[in-house]
Amino acid sequence: MSADLPILSIVIWLPIIGGLLVLGSGDKAPNVSRWLALFVAVATFVLSILLWTGFDSSTASMQFVEKAAWIPAYHINYHLGVDGISMPLILLTTFVTILVVIAGWEVIQYKPSSYMASFLIMEGVMVGVFSALDSMLFYVFWEAMLLPMFLIIGVWGGPNRVYATIKFFLYTFFGSVFMLVALIYLYFKSGSMGILDYHTLKLGMTEQILIFAAFFVAFAVKVPMFPVHTWLPDAHVEAPTGGSVILAAIMLKIGGYGFLRFSMPITPDASHQLDLFVITLSLIAVVYIGYVALVQSDMKKLIAYSSISHMGFVTLGFFIVFMIASNENAESGAILGMEGGMVQMISHGFISAAMFLCVGVLYDRMHSREISDYGGVVNVMPWFAAFMVFFAMANAGLPGTSGFVGEFMVILASFRANFWFAFLAAITLIIGAAYTLWMVKRVVFGDVTKESVAGLTDINAREAVVLGSLAIMVLVLGLWPAPLIEVMDASIKNLVEHLAVTKL
């Protein structure tokens, strides 16, 4: 399907150009840059809704396709398109960016125009990652993401921001180099830069394993999977609230998206060969990192480790596909696992954003993230406490919230592959409840014993809009996930069928 209006290009370039205009507006009239940033973010979201309303969910083919020659000598094209896998992630990106702009409205006093501009440019680049169908265009957008986040943590971050920024940059850049080598090899092998051309390219087993390994390094760092996860807690702790929100809600999802768009369809036989390896790392993340979260004293660090644990469900859901293939009703189980992983990615985007924004609300008032500095917040901030408890329940996987749906689907799919996979995955529902409710108990409930807490004021209208918007999304996706599942169904079925065919 080709769109009359180049919607994807507009959704990519509107925030990038808008970000440059916000940057040019300067800091002499900060409200001008804030309102301009909000206008651009809202306009981008409204336009991205056209992707949903104009999307044909009955087909797995790419839609809203745009293609133009970029560097013809090397067969590099400006080639864009979306399917049921990438389109929900684009909507998540444009929605969360609005909340980040509103959340930083009064809080960011130092260079507010540069702060807003960084997030807008990053929004456009991330949409580019999700919609690029040319491997070199994908790589350019992938690398371009690092720069705004590097500045966001490095300029507006905490006391150890330089260490966290360099660690974040080195880890993610290190992974990208391997991906570039794999893409160049695929180009020389196929004579094309088209990602979809690579899906049908015949490759030997040794080639597949080496290409899979190269992609795995890049995407595992981004997710991040155990044991290459250590950059994430440091980045989260030092990042400003908006930086943590974008990092957890969207940037981690790009790693999961990479597995679905590159690793699995390009190297299906290697993915099958190495499925137990990825499943093992996923289960270690789900269980072990959950226990690591349990001993954290810093709220941001606890939620950061919780993110790694929840993202373990995503990779488990994706790679369990190959284990189910030998069982009865293989296709339905495989589809359930993959769709569960996708629902978990979207759900985690909302819940992790909300949890980091809740910590941000407290940090703006107390300038502390230490759990021990709080207690009895419900007595002075009842509205905030209601939101925080709700999001904590969603984070723990309470039925009726979006946190339950994806995890439940992945656990069901795991049962079809191996009882022990499902058992270990289900343990996280207990661990998740333990570390989340333990934090809430110590921060929100009890008597106010500290004067600093007694002086806190409840959330204002701006904060209520941000948290309320996310609460609605968590509830809607939890009670009615059908529209999201229907949109991705054809694309996931097509991918599962593709994985069942060997390339050898």
N, C-alpha and C positions, 0 to 999 in steps of 0.2 A: 504494500500500500504506500502510495506516495502522497504526501500532503501538499495541497495547493499553497498553503502558508508554511514557510520554513520554521515551524514551531520549535523544533529542537535547537536550531541555530539561534533563535531569539532567546530561548530559555538559557542557553549557554552564554551568549554574548551580552545580553541585557544587563545581568549583574556585574559582568567584568567591566563593561563600559561605564555602568552606573557607579561601580566602585572607584574607577579612575576620576569620575566627576566629583564624588564625595571627597576623595583625596585632595582634589584641586580646590574644593570649597574652603579648606583650611580650618584652623581652630579659633579664629577671631570671632566667628559667630557659630558656636558649636551646635546650637539648636537647628541651624540650617542644614548642617551635615547629617544630623540625626534624623530629621524629617525626610530628607532626600533619601537616606539609606532605607528608611522604613517604606517609603513609596516604591523604591526599586524592588525591595524584597517582596512586598505584597503583589506588585504587578507581575513579578516573575512567578509567584505561586499561582496567581489567577490564570496566567497563560499555561502553566504546567497542568492545570486541571483539564485543559482541552485535550491533553494526551489521554486522560482517563475517559472523558466523554466521547472522544472520537476513536477509541480503541476497539478493535474487533477481537473479542476474546475467543472466537471459534477457530482461529488460525494460529499456527506456531510461527508463521513467517514474520520477518521484520516489517515494522510499520513506521510511518512518518519518515521514510527513507530520503536522505539527501546525499547526492554524490557529485563531486566536482574534482577535476584533476588538481593536484597540489604540487607535487614534484614528479612530473611524468617520467623523467629519465630513470627513476627508481621505482616506478609504479606505485608511488605514494599518493593516496587520494584523501580528500576531505570527505569522509564517508560516515554518515550518521544513520542510526535507526534504533528502534526499541522493540522489545518483545515483552511477554508477560513477566519475565524475570527482572528486567532493568527498569521498566516503567514505574512500578511501585516504589523502587528505591529513589528515583528522581523526585517523585512527589514527597517522599519523606525528607529529602534534602531541602526542597524549596519551603516546606512547612516549618521545619526546625530552624531554618535561617531567620525567618520572621521573629520567632521567639527569642533567638539570640540577640537580635537587634534591640528588641524591647527590653530584654533582661539587662543589657548594658547601658540603658538610657541615662540613668542618673549616676550609676556606679562608676563608670569610666570617665574620669575627669582629665586624665593625662592623654593628650593627643586623641580625642574622641573621633575625629575624622579619619585618621589613619587606622584606628581600631575597626570602625564600621567598614571602611574600604577593604580591609584585609578579609573580613568575613564574606563580603559580597563577591570579591574576586575568587575566593575559595569556593563559594557556592557554584559559580559558573564553571570552574575547572572540574569540580566533582560531578556535575551533570555531564560534562564532556567525557569523563571516564566511563560513566554508565551508558553513554549513547554512542561511543566511538566504535565503528566497525572496521576501521583500518588500524592495523597493529601499531604502526608508527605514530598515528594520531593518538591512540590510546596511551602509548608510552610518553608522549609529550605532555598530555594532561596529567598522567600519573606522577611524573616528576614535578610538574608545575604545582601540584598540591603541597609539596614540601615547603615551598617558600613562604606562603602566607602563614602556615602553622608554625614554621620556624620563627617568624616575626612575632606572632601572637604570644607564643610562650616566652620568647626572648625579651620582648619589650614590656609586656604587661604581666609577666609571671611573678612567681614568688622569689624568695632570697636565693635559692639554688637554681634559678632558671637557666643560667648559662650551661651548667652541667647537664640538666635535663634536656635542654634544646639540642646540644651536641650529641648526646646519647640517642635521642629520637632520630636525628638526621642521619647519623652513621648507621644505625640499625636498618632503617628503611631504605637508605641509598645503597647499602651493601646488598640487600635483597634484589633491588632493581637492576643491578649490573648483571646478575645471572639471568634475569628475565630478558634483558636486552640481547644477550648472547643467544638465547633460545629463539627469539624472534628473528634475529639475523640468519640463523641456521634455517629456520622454516622458510624465510624469504628465498634463500638460494636453492632450497629444495623444491619450492613450488613456483618460483618466479612471480609471486604475488605477495602483497602486503595485507590482503583481505583476511580478517579473522575467520569469516565463514568458509573461505577456501581452505584454511588449515583444518577445519572440521572434517573434510572429506579426503585429506591428503594421506596416502598410504605411507606408513612408517614401520620399520622393523622394531623388534622388541627392545634391543639395546638403545636404539635412537629414542624410543618412547620413554624408557626409564631415565635417560639422561635429560631429556626435555622436561619430563615430569619433575625431576629433582630440581632443575633450574627454576621452574615456575613455583614449586613448593616452597623454596627458600623465600621468594618474593612475597607470596601470599600468606605463608605461615607467620612471617614477621608482622604483617599488616593486621592479621586477625585479632590478637596475636596468639599463637599456639604455644603450649609448653614445648621446649624450654626457652624459646626466644621471646618470652613475654616480659622480660625484666625492665624494658624501656617504658612500658605503659604506666605502672604506678608512679614512677618518677615524673613522667610527663604530666599526668593528671594532677599530682600534688602541686606542681609548680605552675601549671596553666591557670589563667583566669577562668572564671566560671564558664564563659562563652566558649573558650578553647576546649575545656573538658567536655562540654555538651556536644560540640561538633566532632571531637575525637571519638567519643563513645558512641554517639548516635549514628554517625555516617562513615567516618574514616575506617573504622574496624570492619564495616560491612563490605568495603571495597575488596578486602581480602577474601571474604566468602564469595563475593560476586566473581572474583578472578578464578576461583576453583570451578564454578559453573560455566564460565565463558571460555576459559582456556584449558586448564589442567585436564578436566574430565572428558570433554568432547574431542580434544586434540590427541590425547594419549589414553584412550579408554582401556587398552590392554595393560599398560603400566599402572593405571589407577586401580585396576582389578587386582593386579599382582601385589600392589603395596597397600591395599585397603586396610589390612589388619594393623599395619604400622600407623596409619593415620587415625584409625579408630582407637588404638591404644593411647596415642598422644591426646586425643579428644577426651577419653575417659579419665586420664590423669588430670587434665585441666578441670574437668567437671568435679571430680572428687577432691583431689589434693589441693587445688587452688581454693576450693571452697573452705577447707580447713585453714589455709593461710589467711583467708579473709576473716576468719573467726577470731584471730588474735590481734587484729589491727586496732590501734588506739586513735588513728586519724580517720575521720569519716570519709574523706576523699579516697584514701588508700583502700579502705574497706570496699567502697563501691567500685573502685578500679579492679580489684581482684575479683569481685563479684562479676564484673563484665567479662573477664577472661573465662570464668567458670561457665557463664551463660553462653558465650560464643563457642565453647566446647560442644554444646548441643547442636550448633549449626553444622560444624564439620562432621560430627557423628551422624546427623541426619543425612548428609550428602553421601558419605562413603559407606554407610550401611547398605546402600543400594546393591552393591556387588555381593554382599553376604546373603541377601534375600533372594538373589537371582536363581539359586539352586532349589529354592523351596516352592511349594504350591502357591498359587495366586501371586507369583513373583512380582508381576508388573504393578498390581494395586499396592502391595507393600512398599515397593521401591518408590512409587509416586508419593505415598503417604510420608515416607521419611524425608524426601526432598522438599515437599511442600511444607512439612513441619519445620525444616531448617529455614526455609524462606520466611514463614510466618514468625519464627523466632527472631530473625534478623529485624523485621519491621517492628515487632513488639518491643524488642530490646532497645531499638532506636527511641521509642517513646519513653519507656520506663527509665532507661539510664539517663536520658536528657532530664527527666523530671527529678530523679534522685540528686543529680549534680546541681540542678537549679535550687533544690531545697537546701542543700549544703551552702550554696551561694547566698541564699537569703539570710541564713544564720551568720555566715562569715562577714557579710556586709555590716551586720550590727555589732558583732563581738570580736571580729578579726582573729578568730580562733577556729580550727577544725578539730581540735582535740575533744574526744567524747567526754573525757573527765571534766572538762570546763563547763559542761552543761548539766541539766537536770531540772525537771519540772517545767519545761517550756510550755506545756499545754495550759498551765495556769495563767500565763501572760500572753500567749499567742495561740488562742484556740483554733482560729481558722487555719493558720499555718499547720498546726498539729494534725488537724483533720486531713489535710492534703498529704502530709508526710507519712502518716500511718497508712493511708490508702495506697500510696506508691510503694511503701515498704511491703505491704501485703501482695501487691502485684509483682514485686521483685521476688517474693518468696513463692510465686506460682499459685496464688489463690484462685480457685475456679470462679469464673465470672469476669476475670481480668485477662488481658491479652497475654500476661506472663504464663498463664496456664496452658493456653491453646497449643502453641508451638512445641513446648516441652512434652505435653501429653501425646501429641502426634509422633514425635521422635521416639518416645518410650514405647508406644504401641508398635511402631515399625521395628524397633530394636528387638522386641519380643519375637518377631517373625524370623529374625536372624539367629539370635542366641539369648537364652534366658539371662545369662550373667551380664551381658551388655546392658540389658534392660534394667536388671537389678542395680548395677552400679550407677546407671544414669538416674534411676529413681531416688537413689540415696541423696542426690543433690537437693531434692525437694525438702528433705529434713535439714541438711546442712544450711541450705539457703534460708530456710525459716529461722534457723538458729542464729546465724550471724546478723540477719536483717532485724529480727525482733529484739535481739540483744542490744543492738545499737539504738533502736527506737525506745526500748525500755529505759536505757540510761540517759538518753537525750531528752525525750519528750515527757515521760511520766515521772512520778515521784513528787516530792515537795521541792519547792524552790529553796535551795540552801545557799545560793551565791547571789550577792548583790548585783553582780553584772547581769545575771539572768532576770532578776526582778525588774530591771529597768528596760527590758526589751519591749518593742512595740510590734503589734501584729502586722501582717502583710497589708500593703497598700493596694490600690486598684490595679496598678501596673503589674505587680507581682501576681495578683489574683487572676488576671487575664492569662498570663503565661502558664501558671500551674493549672488553671481551670481548663484551658485548651487541651493540655496534655492528658488531664484526667478524663475528659470526654473521649479522646482517641483511645485511651487504654480500655475504657468501658465498652465502647462501640466494637473494637476489635475483639474484646473478650467475649461479648454476648452475641456478636453477629460477624464472625470471620468469613462468612460465605462469599461476599463480593470480592475480597482479596484473593481467596482460593480460586474462585472462578476465573479471575483475570490471568492468573499464572498457570492454570491447569493445562491448557493446550501446549504451552511452551515446555512445561516440566515433562508431560507425557512424551513429547517429541524428543527431549533430551534422554529420557530413560530408554526409549526405543533405539536411539543412536548409540547409547552405551552398550547395548546388547549385541551390537554388530562388531566383530573383530576387524582390526585394520591390518592384521598380519597376512 
